[in-house]
Amino acid sequence: MGKTVKAASSPRCPVDAVMGLRERKKLEAWRTIRATALRLISERGYDAVSVEDIAKEAGVSRTTFFSYFPSKEAVAFELDPQELQQWRQLLAADADDRPLWDALTDLFVDITKLMPEWLPVQKRLLQDCPWLTQSARGTCDSFAPDLKAWIVRRLPDGDDLRATLLLNTAMAAFITAVEAWDPDDSFDALVDTVRDCLRWAGAGLAQPVS
């Protein structure tokens, strides 16, 4: 059933340097459980893997599993806590001198680049189990509050309705790109598709983009 998932690579930003030992151990346990779950699901199929299977293979108890993840669906789609922190760092570090939509496009491209290990696995999972789409959408929604606040700050009048429209348009473009992407293609192809969909949306769908 598709390709097996590899363990997560080293973090891309120095968040670990400011984490205490307890926090690092919790993050490592979280990653071990998720990597184990995605590997088993890739090998056997979603329905053939139970929470008990994941916990046993990861070397933790069922109770420990549920202390990190509320469900089997969550283990497949929740963001790595460090990925979410990296996303917030991208928002905080972004300069304000670019046009709003250009900066928004770059943000979606950057968040895509944070997840080269997991997005292909999750996309294959959705192809096999389309009823999990709502769980995947929930992951996208977790970005929305921070992103909307960022948009509001950049709008001259801080208009909430316009910020909501911009956010929903960008999210729709991103989701369209992910849905159109074949996970057997390169990850760079997804990054390019995300960028193209955001550019087309920003230019106006009735206007061709060179």
N, C-alpha and C positions, 0 to 999 in steps of 0.2 A: 504494500500500500504506500507508494511514494517513497521519498527519501527519508532516512532516519535523521533525527535532530542531533546536533552536537551540543555539548555543554557550552554555556555562555562564555564568550571571550572576556578578556580583561576589560574593566571599565574604561570609558573613553574620557572621563574627566576626573580630577583628583578628589572626588567626594569621600572616598575611603580614608583619605588622610585626616579628615576631621571627624570621623566616626569613632566612637568608643568600641572597645572589644565586644561588649554585649551586642551592640547594634550590628557590628560586622558579622558576628556569629548568626544573628537572626537573618540577615540578608543572605548569607551563604546557605542557610537551611532553606529559605524561601526559594532560592535559585536551584538548589538540588532537587527539591520536590517538583518544581515546574519542569526542569530539564528531564527528569525521570518520567513525568506524566506525558510530556510531548513525545518522548522517544517511544514509550509503550503504545501510545495512540497511533503514532506513525507506523509502527510495526504490526499492530494487531487490529486497528480500527477503533473508533471511539466507543462503540457499544460493547466491544469485547473487553474493555478495560474498566475495572471497578476502582473505587477509592481505596479499597483494601489492597488491590494489586499495586497501586501507586505507592502507598505507604510502605508496604513490605519491601518493594524494590528500592525505595529511597532510604530504608533503614530507620523509619520513624513509625510511631503509633498512629492509629486512626484519629485519636484525639489530637495529636500534634498536627496532623494534616489539616484538621478543621480549625486549628488555632491560627493557621496561615491563610487558608482559603475557605470560603463559605460553601463551595460546591465543586463538583468535577468540572462544570462549565467554566467556573472562575479560574481554575488553574490553567486553562487553555488560553484565556483571553486577558487576564489582568496584566497591567503594565508592571514591569520591574520597578520597584520603588526608586531605584537610581535613575532609570530612564525618565520617570516623571520629574525627578529633581533636575535632571539635565534639561528637560523641556522648559522648566521654569527658569533655569539659568539662561537659556536662549532668549526667552522673553525679556529678562532683565538686562541682558547685554546688548539687545538690538538697538542700533542707532536710529534716531528720529528724523534724519535728513532725507531719507528716501521716500518716494511716493508710497502711500499706504498699501496699495495692492501689490506693488513689487516686494515690499517688506513681508507682507502676508504670504506671498508665494514662497519666498525664501524660508520662512518659518516652517511651512508644511513640507518643503523639501528636506529641511534639516531634521525634522522629527521622523520622517521616513528613514533617513540615513541612520538613525539611532537603533533601528530594529532589523538588521539584515539577517539575524539568526531566526527570529520568531515569525516574521510576516510570511515567509514562504510556507512554513509549517501550518500556520493558522489558515492560510488561503487554501491549502490542500484539504485541511480539515473541513472547511466550509463547503468545498466542492463535494465531499463525501457526505456531509451532514448539514444540508442547507437550513435545517430547523434551528441551528445554532446562530443564525445571522443576527438575531436580536442581542445575543450576548456580545458579539463582536461590535455591534453598533454602540453598546454600552461603553466599550473601551474608548471609542471615538468621543463619546459624550463627556468622558472624564476630562478632556482637554478644554471643553467649552467655557467654563466659568473664567479661567485664567485668560483664555484667548479673547473672550469678549471684553474683559476689563482692559486688556492691552489695546484693543481696537478703540474703545471709548476714549482712552487717554490720548489717542492720536487724532481723533476727530476734532476739528476746530470748535464745534458746538457741543461735543460729547453726546450727540443725539442717540438715545437708546434704540429707537426703531431702526435707524440706519445701521447702527452697529450690529443689531440682530440680523438684518438682511445680509450684510457683508459676511458675517460669521456663517450663516446658513448656506450662502452661495459657495464659500470656500470649502466648507465641510462636504457639500454635495459634489464638488469637483474632485476632492480627495477620494471620497468613497467610489466615485465613478472610475477613477484611475485604478484603484485597487481591484475593483470588480472586473475590469477589463484585462488586467495583467494575468498572464499565464505563469504560474510559479516555477515552471520548468525553464522559463526564459531567465536571463540574467537579472540580478537585483538592480543593476544599473538601468535596465529597461524600465523597471517600475519607477525609479527616481525620475527618469526622463518623462514618463507618462504623467506622473504627478505634476511636474513642472508645466508640461504642455496643457493639461486640463485647467490648471490655475490660470495660465496665460490666456487661454481661450475664454474662460469665464470672465476674466478681468477686462478683456477687450470688447466684450459683448458678443453673444453667440451669433448674432446676425452678421458680424464683421469677420472676415478671414484674417488669420494671423500668419505672417510670413515666417 
